[in-house]
Amino acid sequence: MTVMQQHPNDQHAPNDLQRKLSNRHLQLIAIGGAIGTGLFMGSGKTISLAGPSILFIYMIIGTMFFFLMRALGELLLANLQYKSFVDMAHDLIGPWAGYYIGWTYWLGWVLVGIADLAAVINYLGFWLPEGVSFTPMGQALISAGCVLFVLGLNLLTVRLFGEIEFWFALIKILAIIALIGVGGYMIFSHFQAPEGAVASLSNVWSHGGMFPKGLDGFLAGFQIAVFAFVGVELVGTTAAETKDPHKNLPKAINAIPIRIILFYVLALLVVMAVTPWDSIRADKSPFVELFLNAGIVTSAIIMNLVVLSSVMSSMNSGVFSTSRMLFGLSKDGQAPAALGRLSKKAVPANGLFFSCVFIMGGAVLQYFVPNTLEAFTLASALCVILFISVWSLIMVCYIRYRKLRPELHVQSNFKMPGGVWMSYLVILFLLFALVILALEPDTLKALYVSPLWLLILAATYQLVYKPRLRKLQRELV
């Protein structure tokens, strides 16, 4: 590990990230990470692909991610010197793994930001008259404005970031609880929508059964469903800025199964009971459409504002995590030293600017691909491929930790259930998720493009990082 150089103009800037996030912040950031754009926008397309079997999809993915997060939790608590996945992979696997996981996680969140921009345009279209849409230039300008807004929020103190994310997440939680409550009332009162559909639990299975699209539809539903879980690992990137991690991290991680049941399974069960799955549009948020189909326009407007705040929350988290990842890479000499400098408020400002410049690429994408669902699918599919590789390496880190540091596992008070064999099972599931991306033409495009990133990383690692590492080792000798 290299020591970060202090810039002469930043003499009053701190040298390291500060532990300013409380348990309240951590719990809500963890929940916010579990309720992302993939749920609010992506679930419409997933329902159209898989029908009611989406409920089983979310339960399977949620179970696997619980074990992934338990493995990550044990690793982080075993060594509080780990600031992020970069340190963990660098230490347990090797420098190449730290380099790969850090830059891939960074690009993954940049793609999340680009997908979120597509979702913002889609949601803002709710306010336009029927048949009217934004021009490509209008979409690009709105996207640029969103990026600048999120950048401004993140340049403030980390405690303020935690506070903003706390309220963003709270809005999402209250909205989903309200949706479950209102939808539950509509089901038990047999509410009839203006076009004639009657709300009933039987709507879930009476339109072709639980697997109306067969095995192909069930498998195809995994891609966007996996995207909905991007961000659940945010707890890992906030560990270096969390007060009392031994107490607060386990609380946040152990609550994941409850969140999955409440925010995914129960919410989507209610949505499909009120509106039969085959009436839900792929290019709309089913959460907003539920109230519209029921003729409750005021509630639909409120829910649309909620899903907009959800997208901004996702972008806010993404920009935060990419800047911290760049900070970790810089400290290890795997990124320019400038990206490791902190502002007087202990914020990696250069990393924030760097990430936002690339997320601005989403504004360009909005201009050239004005079809928001197409842009969203392309960005989210590529994002899922990158995150699958990051999650897999986290599990490899756990397997290596169990082999290299058995004494730390024995001492751990937060052991991963199932241990090594469960780690292999999670890796097999992630490989399965990667394979099924080839089933759909739109996600197959992203699979074809993804090797380009491997070539870029391999070239920069060999030509830039390895020579720098050898030079550093000579200096130490």
C-alpha positions as CSV (number, residue, x, y, z in Angstrom):
1,M,0.0,0.0,0.0
2,T,1.3,3.4,-0.9
3,V,0.9,6.5,1.3
4,M,-1.2,9.1,-0.2
5,Q,0.7,12.3,-0.9
6,Q,-0.7,15.5,0.5
7,H,-1.2,18.3,-2.1
8,P,0.6,21.5,-1.0
9,N,-2.5,23.6,-1.6
10,D,-4.6,21.3,0.6
11,Q,-2.6,21.6,3.9
12,H,-5.8,21.6,6.0
13,A,-7.4,18.7,4.1
14,P,-7.5,15.4,6.0
15,N,-5.4,12.4,4.9
16,D,-8.1,9.8,5.1
17,L,-11.9,9.2,5.0
18,Q,-13.7,10.1,8.2
19,R,-16.1,7.9,10.1
20,K,-19.1,10.2,10.0
21,L,-22.0,7.9,9.0
22,S,-24.1,6.8,12.0
23,N,-26.2,3.6,12.3
24,R,-29.3,5.5,11.2
25,H,-27.5,6.5,8.0
26,L,-26.0,3.1,7.3
27,Q,-29.4,1.3,7.8
28,L,-31.1,3.6,5.3
29,I,-28.2,3.5,2.8
30,A,-28.4,-0.3,2.9
31,I,-32.2,-0.2,2.4
32,G,-31.8,2.4,-0.3
33,G,-29.3,0.2,-2.1
34,A,-31.9,-2.6,-2.1
35,I,-34.6,-0.4,-3.6
36,G,-33.2,0.9,-6.9
37,T,-34.3,1.9,-10.4
38,G,-34.3,-1.7,-11.3
39,L,-37.3,-2.3,-9.0
40,F,-39.3,0.9,-9.9
41,M,-38.7,1.0,-13.7
42,G,-37.2,-2.4,-14.5
43,S,-39.9,-4.5,-12.9
44,G,-42.4,-3.5,-15.7
45,K,-40.2,-5.2,-18.3
46,T,-39.4,-8.1,-16.0
47,I,-43.1,-8.8,-15.4
48,S,-43.7,-8.7,-19.2
49,L,-40.9,-11.2,-19.7
50,A,-41.6,-13.6,-16.8
51,G,-45.1,-12.9,-15.5
52,P,-45.9,-13.9,-11.9
53,S,-42.8,-16.1,-11.7
54,I,-40.9,-12.8,-11.1
55,L,-41.8,-13.4,-7.4
56,F,-39.7,-16.6,-7.4
57,I,-36.9,-14.8,-9.3
58,Y,-36.6,-12.1,-6.6
59,M,-36.7,-14.7,-3.8
60,I,-33.9,-16.7,-5.4
61,I,-31.7,-13.7,-6.1
62,G,-32.4,-12.2,-2.7
63,T,-31.3,-15.4,-1.0
64,M,-28.0,-15.5,-2.9
65,F,-27.3,-11.9,-2.2
66,F,-27.9,-12.4,1.5
67,F,-25.1,-14.9,1.6
68,L,-22.9,-12.6,-0.6
69,M,-23.4,-9.8,1.9
70,R,-22.7,-12.1,4.9
71,A,-19.4,-13.1,3.2
72,L,-18.6,-9.4,2.6
73,G,-19.5,-8.5,6.2
74,E,-17.2,-11.1,7.7
75,L,-14.3,-9.9,5.4
76,L,-14.8,-6.3,6.3
77,L,-15.0,-6.9,10.0
78,A,-12.0,-9.2,10.0
79,N,-9.8,-6.3,8.9
80,L,-11.0,-2.8,9.4
81,Q,-8.1,-1.5,7.4
82,Y,-10.0,-2.5,4.3
83,K,-11.4,0.7,3.0
84,S,-13.2,-1.0,0.1
85,F,-13.3,-4.1,-2.2
86,V,-10.0,-2.8,-3.8
87,D,-8.0,-3.3,-0.6
88,M,-9.7,-6.6,0.1
89,A,-9.0,-8.1,-3.4
90,H,-5.5,-6.6,-3.5
91,D,-4.6,-8.3,-0.2
92,L,-6.3,-11.6,-0.6
93,I,-6.0,-12.3,-4.4
94,G,-3.3,-10.0,-5.8
95,P,-2.7,-6.6,-7.3
96,W,-4.4,-7.5,-10.6
97,A,-7.6,-8.4,-8.7
98,G,-7.6,-5.0,-6.8
99,Y,-7.1,-3.2,-10.1
100,Y,-9.8,-5.1,-11.9
101,I,-12.4,-5.0,-9.1
102,G,-11.8,-1.3,-8.4
103,W,-12.1,0.0,-12.0
104,T,-14.9,-2.4,-13.0
105,Y,-16.9,-1.4,-10.0
106,W,-16.3,2.2,-10.9
107,L,-17.5,1.6,-14.5
108,G,-20.5,-0.4,-13.3
109,W,-21.7,2.5,-11.2
110,V,-21.1,4.9,-14.1
111,L,-23.4,2.7,-16.2
112,V,-26.0,2.7,-13.4
113,G,-25.9,6.5,-13.5
114,I,-26.5,6.4,-17.3
115,A,-29.4,3.9,-16.9
116,D,-30.8,6.2,-14.2
117,L,-30.7,9.1,-16.6
118,A,-32.8,7.1,-19.1
119,A,-35.3,6.4,-16.2
120,V,-35.5,10.1,-15.3
121,I,-36.5,11.0,-18.9
122,N,-39.1,8.2,-18.8
123,Y,-40.6,9.3,-15.5
124,L,-40.7,13.0,-16.6
125,G,-42.6,12.0,-19.7
126,F,-45.5,11.3,-17.2
127,W,-46.1,15.0,-17.0
128,L,-46.2,15.6,-20.8
129,P,-49.5,15.6,-22.7
130,E,-50.5,12.3,-24.5
131,G,-48.5,11.9,-27.7
132,V,-45.9,14.5,-26.8
133,S,-42.3,13.6,-25.9
134,F,-39.0,15.3,-25.2
135,T,-36.7,16.1,-28.1
136,P,-33.3,14.4,-28.1
137,M,-31.7,17.7,-27.2
138,G,-34.2,18.2,-24.4
139,Q,-33.4,14.8,-23.0
140,A,-29.7,15.5,-23.1
141,L,-30.0,18.8,-21.3
142,I,-32.2,17.3,-18.6
143,S,-29.7,14.5,-18.1
144,A,-26.8,17.0,-17.8
145,G,-28.8,19.0,-15.2
146,C,-29.3,15.8,-13.1
147,V,-25.6,15.0,-13.1
148,L,-24.7,18.5,-12.0
149,F,-27.3,18.4,-9.2
150,V,-25.9,15.1,-7.8
151,L,-22.3,16.3,-8.1
152,G,-23.3,19.4,-6.0
153,L,-24.8,17.2,-3.3
154,N,-21.7,14.9,-3.1
155,L,-19.2,17.8,-2.9
156,L,-20.7,18.5,0.6
157,T,-19.7,16.6,3.7
158,V,-20.1,12.9,3.9
159,R,-22.4,13.3,6.9
160,L,-24.7,15.5,4.7
161,F,-24.5,12.8,2.0
162,G,-25.7,10.3,4.6
163,E,-28.5,12.7,5.7
164,I,-29.7,13.2,2.1
165,E,-29.6,9.5,1.4
166,F,-31.4,8.8,4.6
167,W,-34.4,11.0,3.5
168,F,-34.3,9.7,-0.1
169,A,-34.4,6.1,1.2
170,L,-37.1,7.0,3.8
171,I,-39.3,8.4,1.0
172,K,-38.9,5.1,-1.0
173,I,-39.7,2.9,2.0
174,L,-42.8,4.9,3.0
175,A,-44.0,4.9,-0.6
176,I,-43.8,1.1,-1.0
177,I,-45.5,0.6,2.4
178,A,-48.2,3.0,1.2
179,L,-48.5,1.1,-2.1
180,I,-48.8,-2.2,-0.2
181,G,-51.4,-0.7,2.1
182,V,-53.5,0.9,-0.6
183,G,-53.2,-2.1,-2.9
184,G,-54.1,-4.4,-0.1
185,Y,-57.3,-2.4,0.6
186,M,-58.1,-2.5,-3.1
187,I,-57.7,-6.3,-3.2
188,F,-59.8,-7.0,-0.1
189,S,-62.5,-4.5,-1.2
190,H,-62.5,-6.0,-4.8
191,F,-61.9,-2.6,-6.3
192,Q,-62.9,-2.3,-10.0
193,A,-60.7,-0.3,-12.3
194,P,-62.3,2.0,-14.9
195,E,-61.5,-0.5,-17.7
196,G,-63.2,-3.3,-15.8
197,A,-60.4,-5.3,-14.1
198,V,-61.3,-6.3,-10.5
199,A,-58.5,-6.4,-7.9
200,S,-58.1,-9.9,-6.6
201,L,-55.2,-12.2,-5.4
202,S,-56.4,-14.6,-8.1
203,N,-55.2,-12.2,-10.8
204,V,-51.7,-13.4,-9.9
205,W,-52.2,-17.0,-11.1
206,S,-55.4,-16.8,-13.2
207,H,-53.8,-15.3,-16.3
208,G,-51.8,-18.3,-17.5
209,G,-50.5,-19.6,-14.2
210,M,-47.4,-18.7,-12.3
211,F,-45.2,-19.5,-15.3
212,P,-47.2,-18.2,-18.2
213,K,-44.1,-17.6,-20.4
214,G,-42.6,-21.0,-19.6
215,L,-39.0,-21.7,-18.6
216,D,-37.6,-19.3,-21.3
217,G,-39.6,-16.4,-19.8
218,F,-38.6,-17.3,-16.3
219,L,-34.9,-17.3,-17.2
220,A,-35.2,-14.1,-19.3
221,G,-36.6,-12.3,-16.2
222,F,-33.3,-12.7,-14.3
223,Q,-31.3,-10.0,-16.2
224,I,-33.3,-6.9,-15.1
225,A,-34.1,-8.5,-11.8
226,V,-30.4,-8.8,-11.0
227,F,-30.0,-5.2,-12.0
228,A,-32.5,-4.3,-9.3
229,F,-30.0,-5.6,-6.7
230,V,-27.1,-3.5,-7.9
231,G,-26.2,-1.3,-4.9
232,V,-27.0,-3.8,-2.2
233,E,-23.2,-4.0,-1.7
234,L,-23.0,-0.3,-0.9
235,V,-22.7,-1.2,2.7
236,G,-19.2,-2.4,1.8
237,T,-18.2,1.0,0.3
238,T,-19.4,2.9,3.3
239,A,-17.6,0.7,5.8
240,A,-14.6,3.1,6.0
241,E,-16.9,6.0,6.9
242,T,-19.2,4.1,9.4
243,K,-19.2,4.6,13.1
244,D,-18.9,1.4,15.2
245,P,-18.8,-1.0,12.2
246,H,-18.7,-4.1,14.4
247,K,-22.2,-3.2,15.7
248,N,-23.8,-1.4,12.7
249,L,-22.7,-3.5,9.7
250,P,-24.2,-6.8,11.0
251,K,-27.5,-5.0,11.7
252,A,-27.7,-3.6,8.1
253,I,-26.7,-7.0,6.5
254,N,-29.0,-9.2,8.5
255,A,-32.0,-7.1,7.6
256,I,-31.6,-7.9,3.9
257,P,-34.1,-10.9,3.8
258,I,-36.8,-8.7,5.4
259,R,-36.2,-6.0,2.8
260,I,-36.4,-8.5,-0.1
261,I,-39.7,-9.9,1.1
262,L,-41.2,-6.5,1.8
263,F,-39.9,-4.3,-1.0
264,Y,-39.8,-6.8,-3.8
265,V,-42.0,-9.9,-3.3
266,L,-44.9,-8.3,-1.3
267,A,-45.0,-5.1,-3.4
268,L,-45.0,-6.9,-6.7
269,L,-47.5,-9.4,-5.5
270,V,-49.9,-6.5,-4.7
271,V,-49.1,-4.8,-8.0
272,M,-50.0,-8.0,-10.0
273,A,-53.1,-8.6,-7.8
274,V,-54.5,-5.2,-8.6
275,T,-53.5,-5.1,-12.3
276,P,-53.2,-8.5,-14.0
277,W,-49.6,-9.0,-15.2
278,D,-50.5,-9.1,-18.9
279,S,-52.0,-5.6,-18.6
280,I,-48.8,-4.1,-17.2
281,R,-46.7,-2.1,-19.7
282,A,-43.1,-3.0,-20.1
283,D,-42.0,0.7,-20.7
284,K,-43.8,2.1,-17.6
285,S,-43.3,1.8,-13.9
286,P,-46.0,-0.6,-12.6
287,F,-46.0,1.3,-9.3
288,V,-47.3,4.4,-11.0
289,E,-49.5,2.5,-13.4
290,L,-51.2,0.7,-10.5
291,F,-52.8,4.0,-9.3
292,L,-53.5,5.2,-12.8
293,N,-55.3,2.0,-13.8
294,A,-57.3,2.3,-10.6
295,G,-58.3,5.9,-11.5
296,I,-56.4,7.4,-8.5
297,V,-54.6,10.2,-10.4
298,T,-53.4,12.1,-7.4
299,S,-51.7,9.1,-5.9
300,A,-50.2,8.3,-9.3
301,I,-48.6,11.8,-9.4
302,I,-47.2,11.3,-5.9
303,M,-45.8,7.9,-6.8
304,N,-44.2,9.3,-9.9
305,L,-42.5,11.9,-7.7
306,V,-41.4,9.1,-5.4
307,V,-39.8,7.1,-8.3
308,L,-38.1,10.2,-9.5
309,S,-36.6,10.7,-6.0
310,S,-35.6,7.0,-6.1
311,V,-33.6,7.5,-9.3
312,M,-31.9,10.5,-7.9
313,S,-31.1,8.5,-4.8
314,S,-29.6,5.7,-7.0
315,M,-27.4,8.3,-8.9
316,N,-26.4,9.9,-5.6
317,S,-25.3,6.6,-4.2
318,G,-23.5,5.7,-7.4
319,V,-21.5,8.9,-7.6
320,F,-20.6,8.5,-3.9
321,S,-19.4,4.9,-4.3
322,T,-17.4,5.6,-7.5
323,S,-15.5,8.5,-5.9
324,R,-14.6,6.3,-2.9
325,M,-13.5,3.5,-5.2
326,L,-11.2,5.9,-7.1
327,F,-9.9,7.1,-3.7
328,G,-8.9,3.5,-2.8
329,L,-7.4,2.8,-6.2
330,S,-5.3,6.0,-6.0
331,K,-4.0,5.1,-2.5
332,D,-2.8,1.8,-4.0
333,G,-1.1,3.5,-6.9
334,Q,-3.7,2.0,-9.3
335,A,-5.1,5.4,-10.3
336,P,-3.7,8.9,-10.7
337,A,-2.6,10.4,-7.3
338,A,-4.9,13.4,-7.9
339,L,-8.0,11.1,-7.5
340,G,-6.9,10.3,-3.9
341,R,-6.8,13.9,-2.6
342,L,-9.5,14.9,-0.2
343,S,-11.1,18.3,0.1
344,K,-11.2,20.1,3.5
345,K,-14.5,18.4,4.0
346,A,-12.9,15.0,3.7
347,V,-14.6,14.4,0.3
348,P,-12.6,13.0,-2.7
349,A,-13.7,15.9,-4.9
350,N,-11.4,15.1,-7.9
351,G,-12.9,11.6,-7.9
352,L,-16.4,13.0,-7.9
353,F,-15.6,15.3,-10.9
354,F,-13.9,12.4,-12.8
355,S,-16.9,10.1,-12.3
356,C,-19.5,12.7,-13.3
357,V,-17.7,13.5,-16.5
358,F,-18.2,9.9,-17.6
359,I,-21.8,9.8,-16.3
360,M,-22.4,12.8,-18.6
361,G,-21.9,10.2,-21.3
362,G,-25.5,9.3,-20.4
363,A,-26.6,12.7,-21.7
364,V,-24.9,11.9,-25.0
365,L,-26.6,8.5,-25.1
366,Q,-30.0,10.2,-24.6
367,Y,-29.3,12.3,-27.7
368,F,-28.3,9.3,-29.9
369,V,-30.7,6.7,-28.4
370,P,-33.8,8.7,-27.6
371,N,-35.8,5.5,-26.9
372,T,-35.5,5.5,-23.1
373,L,-36.3,1.8,-22.6
374,E,-33.7,0.8,-25.2
375,A,-31.1,3.0,-23.6
376,F,-32.0,1.8,-20.1
377,T,-31.8,-1.9,-21.2
378,L,-28.4,-1.5,-22.9
379,A,-26.8,0.3,-20.0
380,S,-28.3,-1.9,-17.3
381,A,-27.4,-5.2,-19.2
382,L,-23.7,-4.1,-19.5
383,C,-23.8,-3.0,-15.9
384,V,-25.1,-6.4,-14.7
385,I,-22.2,-8.2,-16.5
386,L,-19.6,-6.0,-14.8
387,F,-21.3,-6.3,-11.4
388,I,-21.5,-10.1,-11.7
389,S,-17.7,-10.2,-12.1
390,V,-17.2,-7.9,-9.1
391,W,-19.6,-10.0,-6.9
392,S,-17.9,-13.2,-8.0
393,L,-14.5,-11.8,-7.0
394,I,-15.9,-10.8,-3.6
395,M,-16.8,-14.5,-3.1
396,V,-13.3,-15.6,-4.3
397,C,-11.9,-13.1,-1.7
398,Y,-13.9,-15.0,0.9
399,I,-12.6,-18.4,-0.2
400,R,-9.0,-17.1,-0.1
401,Y,-9.5,-15.5,3.3
402,R,-10.7,-18.8,4.7
403,K,-7.6,-20.5,3.3
404,L,-5.0,-17.8,4.2
405,R,-6.5,-16.4,7.4
406,P,-8.2,-19.3,9.2
407,E,-7.4,-17.7,12.6
408,L,-9.5,-14.6,11.7
409,H,-12.4,-16.8,10.8
410,V,-12.2,-18.6,14.1
411,Q,-12.2,-15.2,16.0
412,S,-15.1,-13.7,13.9
413,N,-18.4,-12.9,15.6
414,F,-20.1,-12.5,12.3
415,K,-19.4,-15.8,10.4
416,M,-20.9,-16.4,7.0
417,P,-23.5,-19.2,7.1
418,G,-22.5,-22.2,5.0
419,G,-18.9,-20.9,4.6
420,V,-16.8,-22.0,1.7
421,W,-19.3,-24.4,0.1
422,M,-22.0,-21.6,0.0
423,S,-19.4,-19.3,-1.6
424,Y,-19.1,-21.8,-4.5
425,L,-22.9,-22.0,-4.8
426,V,-23.2,-18.2,-5.0
427,I,-20.4,-18.1,-7.7
428,L,-22.3,-20.8,-9.7
429,F,-25.5,-18.8,-9.4
430,L,-23.7,-15.7,-10.7
431,L,-22.3,-17.6,-13.6
432,F,-25.8,-18.9,-14.4
433,A,-27.0,-15.3,-14.4
434,L,-24.3,-14.4,-16.8
435,V,-25.2,-17.3,-19.2
436,I,-28.9,-16.4,-19.4
437,L,-28.0,-12.9,-20.7
438,A,-27.4,-14.6,-24.0
439,L,-31.2,-15.6,-24.1
440,E,-32.4,-12.1,-25.1
441,P,-31.3,-10.2,-28.2
442,D,-31.0,-6.8,-26.4
443,T,-28.9,-8.2,-23.5
444,L,-26.8,-10.3,-25.9
445,K,-25.5,-7.0,-27.4
446,A,-24.1,-6.0,-24.1
447,L,-22.5,-9.5,-23.7
448,Y,-20.7,-9.0,-27.0
449,V,-19.4,-5.6,-26.0
450,S,-18.2,-6.5,-22.5
451,P,-14.9,-8.2,-23.5
452,L,-13.7,-4.8,-24.8
453,W,-13.5,-3.6,-21.1
454,L,-11.3,-6.6,-20.3
455,L,-8.9,-5.7,-23.1
456,I,-8.7,-2.1,-21.9
457,L,-8.0,-3.1,-18.3
458,A,-5.4,-5.7,-19.4
459,A,-3.6,-3.2,-21.5
460,T,-3.6,-0.4,-18.8
461,Y,-2.5,-2.9,-16.1
462,Q,0.4,-4.1,-18.2
463,L,1.5,-0.8,-19.6
464,V,0.7,1.7,-16.8
465,Y,0.2,0.0,-13.4
466,K,2.8,-2.8,-13.4
467,P,5.7,-0.5,-14.4
468,R,4.7,1.8,-11.6
469,L,4.5,-1.1,-9.1
470,R,8.0,-2.3,-10.1
471,K,9.4,1.2,-9.7
472,L,7.8,1.5,-6.3
473,Q,9.2,-1.9,-5.2
474,R,12.7,-0.8,-6.4
475,E,12.5,2.4,-4.3
476,L,11.5,0.4,-1.2
477,V,14.5,-1.9,-1.7
